[in-house]
Amino acid sequence: MGEDLSRLLVAPDFPRSSQYDPLWILRNQMGLNALWLTEWLCREMVLQPGIRVLDVGCGKGLSSIFLAREYGVQVWATDLWIPATDNLLRIEEAGLSDRVFPIHADARSLPFAEAFFDAVVCVDAYIYFGTDDLYLEYLHRFVRPTGQIGIVVPGFIQELRGPLPEHLKPFWAQECWTWHTVEWWRQLWSRTELVRVLRADSLPDGWRLWHQWKKAHQAAGDDSPGLASDIQVLEADGGQHMGFHRMIAEVVPG
């Protein structure tokens, strides 16, 4: 591993994540470094050893493995796009098959009992289903009263006013219209009165971490279409619009 790549794969602000093989993370990632985002989210969540956690949209299970290893929780690693058997292999390699249970399911059709979980986490996936005005009402049913729901999503630092800025167009896809500001997310959840929002904030210099991760892919020889363009967009934006938000809420009893 070259010196530049080694430097790009480590973020000092995330000491727990730094204990993991960065090449393992790079090989299995989907989006930004899942461990960085999960570590940031969990700093403000109450995760006691042995509790039941639903990891919705877990991708290749990196966040689920991190949760089980770092906090001693039981995790139901649930994803629609990645086969459960594939995730089971990664879980077994990590020695966590007694604490992480892979499930293949749609986030809109979860096969669990109501109030089964003590907490739900969703890292870098909630935008694909959670902007639906009714989704929180559905999801919160699976969490016991006073249990927590925590998400990290890509989003806008400020709302777009008028047309899409020219410098964002090379990066843009229709799914990006699910991006919103942290205040938008706070209002979406608060108005339901189903949860009490405990935390709603943005990742400091989130765009820099995003840029660092993209540069790591480039340094590793990734020749994916659009990678160089994504790096240029992040540099041009400089955090004006693009970043990551964290939301943590407690399920209101009754």
N, C-alpha and C positions, 0 to 999 in steps of 0.2 A: 504494500500500500504506500503510495507516494506521500511526501510530506504535505503537499497541498490538500490532498484528499483527506488525510488523517486530521488535519486542522479543521476542515469544513464539516466533518462528521461529528464534531464534539461541540456542545454548547455549555459553557460553564454555569449558566443559570439553571441547568437541569442536572444536578449531580447524580440523582438516581438513574436517569437514562444513560449517563456516561459510563455506567458499570456494565452495559450490554455491548455485545459485539456490534460495532457500527456497520460492518458489512452485512451482517444478518438483517439488520434493520433496513439497509439500503435494498437488499434483494427482495424483501417481503413487503415493502411499504406500498401504500396506495394514497397518494396525496402528500402532504407535508409529513415530516417525521412524527409518527403516531405516538411515540413515547414522550417526546417533548410536550405535545399537546395534552396527553393524559396526565403527565406529572403536574403540569400547570393547573389543570382542572382539579385534581385530587388534593392539592394543597389546601383547598377551601371546603372540601367535603368531609363528612364524618364516616369513615370506613373502618369499622372494628373487625378484628379477626373473626372468621366464621360466618359473617353475615352473607346473605344471598344478593348477588348483584347481577342485573341484566345489562349486558354490553350490546346495545342495539346498533346494527351496522358496523360490526367489528372488523369487517374486511378479512384480512388474513390472520387475524387473531393476535396481533402484537399487543394491542391495548389490553386484551383479556389476560394474556400471559403476564404482562406487567402488573396488572391489578392483583392477580393471585399471588405472585411472588413478593411484591412489595408490601402488600397490606394483609395477606393471609385470608383473603375473602374467597368465597365460592363464586364462580363466574359462569353464567350461561352466555356463551359466545355466539351471538345470533347474527346471521347475515344471509342475504338473498343471492348475492352475486358469486360468492365463493362456496363451493361444495363443503359440507360439514366433514366429509372424509378427508379432504385436503387439510382442513384446519386441525383435525385430530392428529395427523402426522406431525404437525408443528408442535402441538400441545404435548404429545408423547416425547418428542425430542427434547422438550424443555423439562420433562419429568413432572408434569403437572396434570396428568390425566385424572387424578383423584380430586382436583379442585376446579378444573376448567372443562366445561361440557359444551361441545360444539352443536349448534342447532342450525338447520337450513330453514329459514322462514322469512316471509315478507313482514316488514315493520308494521304493516297495516293489518296483519292477520297473525297475531302472536299466539302460540299454542300453550299458554300458561294460565294458571288459576289466578283469579283476582287476589290482590294483596299478598302475592307470593314473595315478592322481592322487598328487601330493605332499601335498595337503591337502584337507580337506573343511570347508566352513563351512555353517552353517544358522542363519539369523537370524529369530527369532520364528515358527518353523514346526515345530520338532522335536517339540513336544507332540502334533502330529497323527498321528505314526507312531512316535516314538522311545520311548514308554513301554512298548511291547511288549518283554518280557524278551529276545526273540531278535533285535531289530532291530540292535543294535550288532554282533552277530556277522555279520549280513548286510552292513551298511555298511562295516565295517572292511576287507572283502575288496577294496574298490576303492582302497585307500590302500597305498602302498608301505611296507615295514617302516621304522620310525622316522618316518614321516610323521605329520602332526597332524590331529586332528578337533576342531573348535571350534564350540560352539553358544551361542546366547543364547535363553533361554526366559522367558516370564512365569511367575511361581510364587508360592508362599507363603513369607513370611519366617519364619513359624512354622506348624507343623502345626495343622490344625483339630482341636480336641478337642470332640466332641459335635456338635450340629446346626450347620448353616450360620448364621453370625451374621446377625442381622436386617438390618443395614445393607448387607450384600453382595447381598441377594436381588434388588434391581432390576437389578443388573449381570449376574447369574449365568445361564449357559447350561450344558447338560450337558457340553459340551466342556471346561468349566473344571475338571471333576474330573480332568483330566490334569495339573493344576497340583500341584507338589510343592516341598519345600524343597531347598536346594542340597545338603544332606547326603543326602537321598534320592537325588538324581541321582549324587552321588559313589559311593554304595554300589552303585547299579545298574550303573555302569560298572566299578568296581574289582573286583567279585566275579567278573567274567568272566575276568579275567587276560589279556584280549586287548589291553588298553591300559593305559598307566600315566598316571594322572591328574596333570597338571602344575598345574592351576589350577581351583579351584572356589570362587566367591565371588559376592556379590550387588552389584548396582549401587548405590553410595551415593545415597541419596535418589531412587531410581528412580521412586518414586511421584510425586515432584514433577515430574520430567521428563514422565512420563505425563500428569499433570494439565496441565502447561504446553502439551503438544501438543494435548490436547483443547480447551483454551482457545483455541489458535490456530485450530483448525477453527471454533470458535464465532465468533471475531472475523472470520473470512473469510466469514461468512454461511452456514456449513454448517447446514442445518436437518434433518439426518438424525434419524430417530426414535431416541430413547434417548441422544443426545449430552449433553443437559443432565443427564439422570439419571446417566450415567457420571461426569460431573464431580462431582456431589454425592456419589456413592459413594466416589470417590477422596478427597474432602475429609473425609468421615466416617471413612474407614479410616485416613487419615494415615500410611500405611506400616506399620500394625500387621500386616496380612496380605499386601497386594499389592505386588509388586515384580518385579525381573528378575534372573535368575541367569546366570552365565557358567561354562562348563565347557570345558576344553581338555585334550586327552589325546594321548599319543604311542602309535602302534601298535607293539606288542611284536613283534620279529622271531620268525619261526618258528611 
